[in-house]
Amino acid sequence: MIGRMVKTFAAVASVTLLGVACAGGERVSPTGQAGNPTTPAQVIEPIDLPPLPPQGIVVQEGTEVTLVGLEGLVIVHLLGFELANPSDPPGVVLLMKGDQTYLLRVDGNRLQPVTASRAEHLAVRDDRQVNLPLPHGVPVTDGDPAGHWRWARSSPDGTWVLAQWSGECEVPKAFMVGSDDGVPQPVTGEWGLRHGSESIGLGWTAGGKALIDLPVGYCGGSAKRPGAYLFARPGAAVLVYPHPQGTLVRMWGTA
């Protein structure tokens, strides 16, 4: 297994307090006008990070977030942070520390503080319609399948589509769909929904491999070794970063 280079990172946002002037025993605003006291304003500064590669993996275990390169090397640990959008389709990465939300800015190697309304705007939504055949073995009741496609993303070269299925009890399974036959195949290589482990699609690498999280399953099966994997095609996986039960994983910089 590739060794890990670990760096511990701590950052404290600076706080600027507006002064309150007093005159004649009466509280006045900074403009010198009498009235209600000015509420101290808190300025949240961006948090600098070590240099980040264009693509990587965000791993949350408890209240610690670890940024990992696609080769499996740890870049930095962020203590006290959590993923704010772990179940979103591939896209931006939002982290939280306390009540403050941060956007991971790879281009600036920093965590950029954002307001709650801005974070809501940045959140990635499920696709309303995914034009793919149903996976083999989907139970159907009164003509309605027990599950639905959440999203689909084409590989950089267009030869595959990575798609996320949410089945009964919201069990997640990631599929790869070849452009030659259009048949959804579970990334883990089994046939249909009734076999194999739970799987969560995270995105595409620039080299055309699908990054997949194989978690410890709660309702479905589990991989023999849970972790983040790179798949060149269904069933052809390379472990990038193992993790225990209860871990949340997201990708930054999906192609």
N, C-alpha and C positions, 0 to 999 in steps of 0.2 A: 504494500500500500504506500502511496506517495506520502512522504513526510509532510508535516504541517509546520509552517512558519507562523508563529503566533505573536501578535502584537496587541497589547492592551491599550485601549483608547479611552480617554475620559475627556469630556468637554463640558464646560459650564457656560451657559448663555449669560451674557452681561446684562445687568439691569440698570436702567437709568431712571432716576426719580426726579420728577419735576419739583422744584422748591415751592414752598408756599410762604408768601410774604405776610407779615403781620404789621398792622399800623393802628395805634390808638386803642389797643386791646381788641380790635375787630379784625376778623380774618378777611383778607382780600385776595383776589385772584392775581396771577402773575402780571395782568395788565394794569393792576392798581385799582380796579373797580371792586367795590364791596359786593358781596353776594356769597353764594355757596362755595365752599373750598374746592379747589381743583383736585380731582382724583389723581393720585400718582399714576403715571403711565409706565408700563413695563415694556421694554424694547427687547425682543427676542432676537438674538444674533444668529446667523448661520453657523453651523458646526463644521469645521474643516475635517476632511478625511485624508488618509493616505492616497496616493495615486491609484485610481481604479481602472481596470481594463474595460473595454467597450461592453463586454458581456460578463455576467457572473451570477452567483446564486446568493440569495438572502435566506438565512436559516434562523428561525426563532425557536429557542428552547427556554421555556419559562419567560423571565423578563430580561433575557439577553438575546441580542441579535448578532449574528456572525455573518460577515461578508466573505464569500469564498469565490476564488477564481474557477474557471471551468476545468482547470487542471487539478483541482482539489486542494489547492493551497489556501490556507486562511489568510485573509488580508488584515482584518481588524475585528475586534469584539466591541460591541456597543452595549454597555451595561445600562440596565433600566429601560430599554427600548422594547417595543413590540411592533409587529406588523399591523398596520391599520387596514389593509385591503388584501388579506391572504387568499381569499377565494375568488377574487376578480379574475376575469379572463386576462391573458397576457397584455402587459402594458406597463404603466408607471408603477413605481414602488413608493408607497406611503408608509411612514413609520410614526409611532407615537411614543412620547415620553410624558407621563402624566396626562395633562389635558392638552398638550401642544402637539400638533401634527407637523411632520416634516416631509418634504419631497426629496427623494434621492436624486441629486443632480450629478450624474456621472461626468458631464462635460466640465463641471467646475470642481469636482472632487469635494462635494460638501453636502450637508443636509440643509435644505432651505426651508425655514419655517413658513407655513401657509395657514391661512384662516380656515375655520371649519367650512365656510361656504366655498372657498377655493378647493378644499379637499373633496367636497361633494362633487364639484364640477369636474375634477380630475379623475374621479373613480371610473373604472372601465365597466361598461354594462354588458350583460349577456346579449348575444345576437337574437333579434326577434325571430328570424327565420334562417335556418340552415338547410340548404338544399342538398341533403345527403340521404341515401337509403337508410332504413332502420337497421341496427345491428342484428345479426342472426340470433334467434332465440329470445327476442323481446316478447314478454307476455302481452297479450292484447285482450282487453275487456270491453265489450260493446263497441268494438272498432277503434278504441283508443289505446295506444301503447302505454305501457307502464314505465314511463321515463321520457326523456327528451334530450335533444342536442342542445348544449349550452352555447357553444361557439365553435368556429372552425378557422384555421389559419393555414395558408399555403406555404410550402417550403420555399426557400430562396430560388431554387431552380424550377419550381413548379411540378416536380415529379411526385410529390406527396402532399396530402392534406392532413394536418394534425387536428383532431376534433375531440371535444370533451362530451361524454355522455353522462347524464345523471339519471340513474335508474331507480328501482324500488328502494324505499328508505333513503333516497338520495345517495346511494352508493356510487362513487365516481369511477368511471373507467375511460381511459384515453385510448383513442383509435387512430391508426394511420390508414389513409385511403389512397391507394395508388392511382395515378392518372391513367394507367393502362386498362384497369378493369373496374375501377370505381367501387370496389367492395371494401367496406369498413372491416379492418382487422385489428383486434386488440394489440396494443403495443407489445404486450408480454408474449405474444406469439400463439396463444390458444385460439380455438375457434369459437366465436360467439361470446355471449354474456355469462354463461353459466359456469365458466371455468376461469382459473387464473386469479390474480391478486387485484386489489384495488389499485388504481393508478390515476395520477393527476398530471395533465399536460401543463408544462410551464412555458413553452415557446420553442423557437428554432434558433440554433446557432448560425453564425455566418457561413459555416462550412456545411450546412444542410443536415445537421443531426437534431433530432428532437430531444429536448431536455424534459425528463419525466420524473416526478416524485412517486416512489413506491412506498407508501406509508404503512404503518402498522394498522391493518384493517379493523374496523369496529363491527361492521355488518357483513362485509365481504371477506375474501381471502387476503392474506398478507404475503409479501415477498419473504424469501428465506433470509435475506439481509436487507432490511428497509434502508432507503436512502435515495439520493438524487442520482439518476442514471442518464447516460447519453445513448440514444437508440439510432443506429444508422438505418434500420428497417425493423419491422416487427420481429421480436424475439432476439435481435442482435444488440445486446446491451453491454455497456461498460460502466461500472460503478465509479462515480465521481466523489461522492461525499456521503458516508453512512450517517444515520441518525437514529435516535431512540423513539419510542412511542410518544405521541403528543407534540411532535415537532411540526411547525408550519414552515413551508418552503415557497419561495417565489423567485422569479428570474428578473434580472434587469438587462435591458438592451436586446430584447428578442428581435430577431431578424424579420 
